[in-house]
Amino acid sequence: MDVGFLKPLFDRPGPWACVYLDTSRATEDAPRRRRLRERFVSDQLARQGADTATRDALVERLAGERAGRPSAGRALFAADGEVVLDLPLAASPPDVVTSWSVLPRVAPLASLRGEWPPCLVARVDRSGADLELLDDAGPRPAGRARGGPPQGRGHRSVPADRHEWHYRNRVENTWDQTADLVAGELARRWPESDARLLVLAGEPRERRAVHERLPEPLRGLAVEAQHGSRAAGSARALLEAEIERAREEYARSHLEDVLDLFRAARGRPGEPGVGGAHDGSAPGGAAEGMPAVVEAVRSHQAATLLLGQTGADARREVWIGPGVDQVAVQRAQVRALGVAAPEPARADDALVRSAAAADTEVLVVPEGMAGPAGGLGAVLRWHG
């Protein structure tokens, strides 16, 4: 998960009130349930020490919730009487969870918000393609690629004479030129889109022709959808389901690739060399365990932060200062960074704060999948 969207939370001091809740249910007693939930949230935060203005801001935002909100859950972050961030979740929290702490409780987002890569979607036909970017903000137009003029004349399956053959040859050339144009436009727009996955929809022959003409590595990031076209009234729901499956497959494959890199860099337990560094770091590109991971993330050496759902390290306390990179395992280490009054915080929240500042991605290793010992690991950035 790209956690750069969390930066607004770290541009201002805490303490922070945070709420995670399920919004997937829409029942007949929903208004009453919402009122009870609002009271529960306010009472819980009051017991934890949250100020009245911040509690009221959260309750007001929850009271304005629309029935049938199309998300599995919500995560709200408030400080100093203002709701700073209100995020939809891909998975429902098991219960209403509240916290009042010096840092916003952001680590659960890595599993509840999910890894949903931004997608560039192209609906292709013989005359060009409509482009759409699909990310956390929802779908929005991303441009259009226009091919040659549409052919108004059909053709027989077997050319009757030389003129018919020339006509069909012009049609074929027009299709090829359009496919070249669409592929070129996608390659041009890809870097600025920040997308990680390209979905080609539309007519089978045309989308296949575009796929074949894409440059590498973009061709390897493209998938073809069986549904969706440029025609008005085309089945959007079927295309969305295919996109969702493609995003899930991308996220699963990406996690496996990162874990392969981590394991290869870490080496086998007890083996000398890359896996044998006493502090848990590996010159080959991995860090494992609390001290090594804190140092890697704090110094912007981590390309990917791995949070295991098992292991106690993520729940342990570290020491922090107001700066996003003022984090260490020991209080004296934070004081050495210029912090007069270090404060304790959960390790996972402090590491995600530093990861957001350094544009480090954060991935959750689910239960049952071999990940870092203790639940904390990192794949390091490569240095020549």
C-alpha positions in Angstrom: 0.0 0.0 0.0 1.2 3.5 -0.9 0.9 5.5 2.3 1.7 8.9 0.9 -2.0 9.9 1.3 -1.4 9.8 5.1 1.0 12.8 5.0 -1.7 15.3 6.1 -1.9 13.5 9.4 1.7 14.0 10.2 1.8 17.7 9.2 0.1 18.7 12.5 0.7 17.7 16.2 -1.6 15.3 18.1 -2.9 13.9 20.2 -5.2 12.0 17.8 -8.6 10.5 18.1 -9.1 7.6 15.7 -12.2 5.5 14.9 -12.5 2.3 12.8 -16.0 1.0 12.2 -18.1 -1.2 10.0 -20.4 0.6 7.5 -21.4 -2.4 5.4 -24.7 -3.1 7.0 -27.9 -1.2 6.0 -30.8 -2.4 8.3 -34.2 -1.0 9.1 -33.0 0.1 12.5 -29.9 1.8 11.0 -30.7 5.3 12.4 -31.0 3.9 15.9 -27.9 1.8 15.5 -26.0 4.8 14.3 -27.1 6.9 17.3 -26.0 4.2 19.7 -22.7 3.8 17.8 -22.1 7.6 18.0 -22.7 7.6 21.7 -20.4 4.6 22.1 -17.6 6.3 20.2 -17.9 9.5 22.2 -18.0 7.6 25.5 -15.0 5.5 24.6 -12.9 8.4 23.6 -13.9 10.4 26.7 -12.6 7.5 28.8 -9.3 7.6 26.9 -8.9 11.3 27.5 -10.0 12.9 24.2 -11.2 16.5 24.4 -14.8 17.5 23.9 -14.3 19.4 20.6 -12.6 16.5 18.9 -15.2 14.0 20.1 -18.0 16.3 18.9 -16.3 16.7 15.5 -16.2 12.9 15.1 -19.8 12.4 16.2 -21.0 15.1 13.8 -19.2 13.5 10.9 -20.7 10.1 11.8 -24.1 11.6 12.2 -23.9 12.9 8.6 -23.1 9.4 7.2 -25.3 8.5 4.3 -27.3 5.3 4.5 -26.0 2.6 2.1 -22.5 4.1 1.9 -20.7 1.9 -0.6 -17.7 0.7 1.5 -17.1 -2.0 4.0 -15.9 0.4 6.7 -14.5 3.8 7.5 -11.5 5.1 9.3 -11.7 8.6 10.8 -8.8 10.6 12.2 -9.4 13.8 14.2 -7.3 16.3 16.2 -7.9 19.6 17.8 -11.6 19.6 17.1 -11.3 18.7 13.4 -11.8 15.6 11.3 -8.6 15.6 9.2 -9.2 12.4 7.3 -12.2 10.1 6.6 -11.3 7.1 4.6 -13.3 4.2 3.1 -12.1 0.7 3.9 -12.0 -2.4 1.7 -12.6 -4.7 4.6 -14.9 -4.4 7.6 -13.3 -3.9 11.0 -14.5 -6.7 13.4 -15.7 -4.1 15.9 -15.8 -0.4 16.5 -12.3 0.5 17.5 -11.3 3.8 19.1 -8.0 5.2 20.2 -6.6 8.4 21.6 -2.8 8.6 21.2 0.1 10.9 20.4 0.3 9.4 16.9 -2.7 8.6 14.7 -3.5 4.8 14.8 -2.7 4.3 11.1 -1.2 0.8 11.0 -4.5 -1.1 10.7 -5.1 0.7 7.4 -2.5 -1.6 5.8 -4.8 -4.6 6.1 -8.3 -2.9 6.2 -7.8 -0.5 3.3 -6.1 -3.2 1.2 -3.6 -3.1 -1.6 -5.6 -1.7 -4.5 -3.2 -0.6 -7.2 -4.3 2.4 -9.3 -5.5 1.2 -12.8 -5.4 2.8 -16.2 -8.4 1.4 -18.1 -8.6 1.6 -21.9 -11.9 0.8 -23.8 -10.7 0.0 -27.3 -12.5 -0.2 -30.6 -11.7 0.3 -34.3 -11.8 4.1 -34.0 -9.6 4.5 -30.9 -10.0 4.3 -27.1 -11.5 6.0 -24.1 -9.0 6.2 -21.2 -10.0 6.2 -17.5 -8.0 6.3 -14.3 -9.3 4.3 -11.4 -7.7 5.0 -8.0 -8.7 5.8 -4.4 -10.6 8.8 -5.6 -12.8 6.6 -7.9 -12.9 6.5 -11.7 -12.3 9.6 -13.8 -11.6 10.3 -17.4 -8.0 10.2 -18.4 -8.1 11.2 -22.1 -8.9 9.7 -25.5 -7.0 8.2 -28.4 -8.5 8.7 -31.8 -7.7 6.5 -34.8 -8.5 6.9 -38.5 -12.0 7.7 -39.8 -14.6 4.9 -39.2 -15.3 2.8 -42.3 -18.9 3.1 -43.4 -18.8 0.2 -45.8 -18.9 -3.4 -44.9 -17.1 -6.1 -46.9 -17.8 -9.7 -48.1 -15.9 -12.6 -46.6 -14.3 -13.4 -50.0 -13.1 -10.5 -52.2 -15.1 -10.3 -55.4 -12.4 -8.4 -57.4 -9.3 -6.4 -57.1 -11.2 -3.3 -55.8 -12.7 -5.2 -53.0 -9.3 -6.6 -52.0 -7.8 -3.1 -51.9 -10.8 -1.9 -49.8 -10.3 -4.7 -47.3 -6.6 -4.0 -47.2 -7.2 -0.4 -46.4 -9.5 -1.5 -43.6 -6.8 -3.7 -42.2 -4.3 -0.9 -42.4 -6.6 1.4 -40.6 -7.0 -1.1 -37.8 -3.3 -1.5 -37.5 -2.7 2.3 -37.5 -5.4 2.7 -34.8 -3.8 0.0 -32.6 -0.4 1.7 -33.1 -1.9 5.0 -32.1 -3.7 3.7 -29.0 -0.6 1.8 -27.8 1.5 4.9 -28.3 -0.9 7.0 -26.4 -1.0 4.5 -23.5 2.8 4.4 -23.4 2.9 8.2 -23.3 0.3 8.6 -20.6 1.5 5.7 -18.4 4.3 7.5 -16.5 2.1 10.5 -15.5 -0.8 8.3 -14.5 1.0 6.7 -11.5 -1.0 3.5 -12.3 0.4 0.1 -11.7 -2.0 -2.0 -13.8 -3.3 -1.5 -17.3 -6.7 -3.0 -18.2 -7.6 -3.3 -21.9 -11.3 -3.7 -22.5 -13.4 -3.5 -25.7 -13.5 -5.5 -28.9 -11.4 -8.6 -28.7 -9.5 -8.2 -31.9 -8.7 -4.5 -31.3 -7.7 -4.9 -27.6 -5.4 -7.8 -28.6 -3.8 -5.7 -31.3 -3.2 -2.9 -28.8 -1.7 -5.4 -26.3 0.7 -6.8 -28.8 2.0 -3.3 -29.7 2.7 -2.1 -26.2 6.3 -1.6 -25.3 7.9 -3.7 -22.5 7.6 -3.5 -19.5 4.1 -2.0 -20.0 3.0 -5.0 -21.9 3.7 -7.2 -18.9 1.5 -5.0 -16.7 -1.5 -5.1 -19.0 -4.4 -7.5 -18.7 -7.3 -8.0 -21.1 -10.9 -7.8 -19.8 -13.7 -9.8 -21.5 -16.3 -7.1 -20.9 -16.7 -3.4 -21.3 -16.8 -1.4 -24.5 -17.1 2.2 -25.7 -20.8 1.7 -26.6 -23.3 3.6 -24.5 -25.0 1.3 -22.0 -22.3 -1.4 -21.9 -22.3 -3.6 -18.8 -20.1 -1.6 -16.4 -20.7 -4.0 -13.5 -19.1 -6.9 -15.4 -16.1 -4.8 -16.3 -15.7 -3.6 -12.7 -15.8 -7.2 -11.4 -13.0 -8.1 -13.8 -10.9 -5.1 -12.8 -11.4 -6.0 -9.1 -10.1 -9.6 -9.8 -7.1 -8.2 -11.7 -6.3 -5.8 -8.9 -6.5 -8.7 -6.4 -4.2 -10.8 -8.5 -1.8 -8.0 -8.9 -1.7 -7.3 -5.1 -1.2 -11.0 -4.4 1.6 -11.4 -7.0 3.3 -8.2 -5.8 3.4 -9.3 -2.2 4.8 -12.7 -3.2 7.5 -10.9 -5.3 8.5 -8.6 -2.4 8.6 -11.5 0.0 10.8 -13.5 -2.4 13.2 -10.5 -2.5 13.1 -10.2 1.3 13.9 -13.9 1.9 16.6 -13.9 -0.7 18.3 -10.9 0.8 17.8 -12.1 4.4 19.3 -15.5 3.7 18.6 -18.7 5.6 18.5 -18.5 9.4 21.9 -19.2 10.9 23.7 -18.9 7.6 26.7 -16.6 7.5 26.8 -13.8 5.0 23.7 -11.8 4.1 21.6 -13.3 6.8 24.2 -13.3 9.5 24.5 -9.7 10.4 24.2 -9.4 14.2 21.8 -6.4 14.1 19.4 -8.1 11.7 20.4 -6.0 8.7 21.6 -7.6 5.5 23.9 -5.7 3.1 22.2 -7.6 0.3 19.0 -5.6 0.9 16.9 -6.7 3.8 16.3 -5.8 7.5 14.5 -7.9 10.1 13.6 -7.3 13.7 12.9 -4.1 15.7 16.3 -2.3 15.8 17.3 -3.0 12.2 13.8 -2.1 10.7 13.5 1.1 12.8 16.9 2.2 11.6 16.2 1.3 8.0 12.8 3.2 7.9 14.1 6.2 9.9 17.0 6.7 7.5 14.8 6.2 4.4 16.7 3.0 3.5 13.5 0.9 3.3 11.8 0.5 -0.1 9.0 -1.6 1.4 8.0 -2.0 5.1 6.6 -5.5 5.9 4.1 -5.8 8.8 3.3 -9.3 9.8 -0.1 -10.1 11.3 1.6 -12.4 13.7 4.6 -11.5 15.9 4.8 -9.0 18.8 7.3 -6.5 17.5 4.7 -4.3 15.7 2.9 -3.8 19.0 5.9 -2.9 21.0 6.7 0.7 22.1 9.3 2.8 20.5 10.3 6.4 21.3 9.5 9.3 19.1 9.8 13.0 18.7 7.6 15.5 16.7 9.6 14.9 13.5 8.6 12.1 11.2 12.1 10.6 11.4 12.6 11.0 15.1 12.0 7.4 16.1 14.3 4.9 17.9 14.1 1.8 20.1 15.6 3.6 23.1 14.7 6.9 24.6 18.4 8.0 24.7 18.6 7.5 20.9 15.8 9.9 20.3 17.3 12.4 22.6 20.5 12.2 20.5 18.3 13.2 17.5 17.6 16.5 19.3 14.3 15.6 21.0 14.1 17.1 24.5 11.0 15.2 25.6 10.6 11.8 23.8 7.2 10.1 24.0 6.3 6.4 23.6 4.3 5.2 20.7 3.4 1.9 19.0 6.2 0.7 16.7 3.9 0.0 13.7 2.3 3.5 13.8 5.7 5.2 14.2 7.1 3.2 11.3 4.2 4.0 9.0 4.6 7.7 9.8 8.3 7.5 8.7 7.3 5.4 5.7 4.8 8.0 4.5 7.4 10.7 4.6 9.9 8.6 2.6 7.4 7.3 0.1 8.0 3.8 1.4 5.3 1.3 0.6 3.7 -0.8 3.4 2.6 -4.3 2.9 0.9 -6.7 5.4 2.0 -10.3 5.5 -1.2 -12.3 6.2 -1.4 -15.0 8.8 -0.2 -18.3 7.4 2.3 -16.7 5.0 6.0 -16.9 5.9 7.2 -13.4 6.7 9.7 -11.6 8.9 10.4 -13.0 12.3 8.7 -11.0 15.0 6.4 -9.3 12.4 8.7 -6.5 11.3 10.8 -6.5 8.2 12.0 -4.3 5.3 13.3 -4.6 1.8 16.0 -2.0 1.4 16.5 0.4 -1.4 19.3 -0.5 -3.8 22.4 1.5 -3.8 25.1 1.3 -6.4 
